[in-house]
Amino acid sequence: MTEEIMALCRSMGAGEDQEELLLPLVRAVQVRLAARLRAGVSPEDCGPAFPLAAAMMALDALEGAAGEDRGVTAFTAGDLTIRREAGSGPGAGGRRAQAEEILSPWLGDTGFCFQGVRG
């Protein structure tokens, strides 16, 4: 499955010169995502969604490791000011959220949940 994820990363724009860093990122993302799947669900059970989500998360991590993360560059609470670096598109840092949405039918608990709270 690692080669399939690497191929998806390449098709989404990862260059051959980045493969030395990309390969360990892909392996780490695979382990991390597999651990987040519901009990009894394997990466293979997710079909093409798992490799796609893993590739998206690996590219997101690659951009962060290369210093290319162009998310929010400034945030002010008083008179609310949010700034994005010029040239940052809606996909900057958003791949992780998209990947989680793609895998959501197979993921265990995500986000916030209450445990042991009496109602």
WOKA-V223906 format. One record per pair of residues at least 24 apart in sequence whose C-alpha atoms are under 6 Angstrom apart, sorted by the first residue. I is the first residue (numbers start at 1). J is the second residue. D is the distance in Angstrom with one decimal. If there is no record, write none. Layout:
i:I j:J d:D
i:I j:J d:D
//
This chain:
i:5 j:51 d:5.2
i:5 j:55 d:5.3
i:9 j:55 d:5.3
i:25 j:58 d:5.7
i:26 j:58 d:5.4
i:36 j:107 d:5.8
i:36 j:108 d:5.9
i:37 j:106 d:5.7
i:37 j:107 d:4.3
i:37 j:108 d:5.3
i:38 j:107 d:5.2
i:38 j:108 d:4.2
i:53 j:99 d:4.3
i:56 j:95 d:5.6
i:57 j:96 d:5.2
//
